[in-house]
Amino acid sequence: MKVTIREVARQANVAPSTVSRVLKNSPSISQATKDKVNEIIKKLGYHPNEIARSLANKSSQTLGIVMTASAEDSFLNPFFTQFILGVTRYIENFDYSLLLSSAKNEEDELNQISRAVNSKRVDGIILLTVREQDENVKYLLKSQFPFVVVGRPNNEGDIMWVDNDNTKAMKDVTETLISSGHKRIAFIGGSQKLQVTKSRLLGYKEALQRHEYPVEKDLIIEADFTEEEGYRATVELLKKQRDIDAIVTTDDLIAYGSMGAIKDLGYQIPQDISVTGFNNTLLAPYLSPSLTSVEINATELGCQAAKILLKHICDEELESNHHIVDTKLILRSSTK
């Protein structure tokens, strides 16, 4: 006769739901209870039918991430690989898998998410960005489908999210430059539709205003998160504003391009212009000069996003619907 989960529960003197949670390695079950139940499972030779269990729980044991650009472009940015590493490190402890798909644009993102939700291929979705009037968020809320976003949403009380304190981090960067004597500091960031860009731009402006520096629109420019865009934006800035003495960027890839443009235009770093990045990518210490950057702990962001989402999916009690991951400014030779 086939051993059932009820027989395991009876001999372990626990509820069948407890056995099910042990099988999922639920964090709400004590290690002592896990050890006792696993001993009975081994003794009885119980083997759960994974397909039946998935159907019974209406669970795919999979989380989904839709990359916001083509997969090739996304993986050029080290943030994504570090973030995904954090997700996979956490979910593998609970026998969960990760489904990655790529989207060409915002409309395609929504199509990919809708397909994943309706096909029940995933139990929850991690959104890597959050925008103003975000259609992905609206759809997932309407569908009552579990999801977590990377970034601080406008309706932050209604949505699970993880983030850094991006406003404080960029404020610290800008104030560090001001304290070392910089007078005209430019800002190169991503689209201002993105909450992360808005938060970092706010920190830049707050630092300037605190020290009674003017906020000049001509010193603020948008660029995609690529080296090529960083180069283009810097050339555009320096052709119009020749007295810039520092450039803060919202991504190391933008900073790489910015440094290349500064050198090609005949300036020296940091003697003429200081440059800062964001994300503290692996190459940052090895550039010439080495790049001052903000460590955002992308792997920890991924881990915390997965943790919040899985707890919600497993009906575990959440202490909070969000988690803030600490940042640290790493000073190197690209600033003086």
Number of C-alpha atoms within 10 A of each C-alpha: 3 9 13 14 18 15 16 24 19 13 13 19 12 15 13 17 12 20 23 16 15 22 16 16 16 18 13 14 14 11 12 9 15 17 12 15 22 18 14 17 23 11 10 15 12 16 12 14 9 11 11 11 13 12 11 9 10 11 17 18 20 17 25 21 21 22 24 19 17 14 16 10 13 17 14 14 18 17 22 18 16 18 20 21 17 21 24 18 15 20 19 11 11 16 12 17 16 17 14 12 17 18 18 12 12 14 11 15 21 19 13 18 22 16 12 21 19 10 9 14 16 21 21 25 25 22 21 18 17 21 20 13 11 16 15 21 20 11 14 19 14 9 12 9 13 20 26 26 21 23 26 25 24 14 8 12 12 10 17 24 27 25 22 21 19 27 20 18 22 28 21 19 25 25 19 17 23 18 10 10 11 17 15 21 24 25 25 28 25 24 16 17 13 17 21 26 23 19 21 24 24 17 23 25 19 21 23 21 12 11 11 9 15 11 17 13 9 11 17 17 19 17 21 17 23 20 21 17 21 30 22 16 22 25 19 13 19 16 9 11 14 9 12 18 20 25 25 27 30 27 27 29 27 29 31 24 20 28 28 17 21 20 12 12 12 9 13 15 21 16 12 15 22 24 29 34 29 26 22 25 21 10 13 23 17 9 13 11 17 18 28 26 29 25 17 23 19 25 20 22 26 27 20 25 29 26 18 23 25 24 15 18 15 13 10 14 10 12 8 10 16 22 19 16 16 15 17 15 20 17 17 16 17 24 23 19
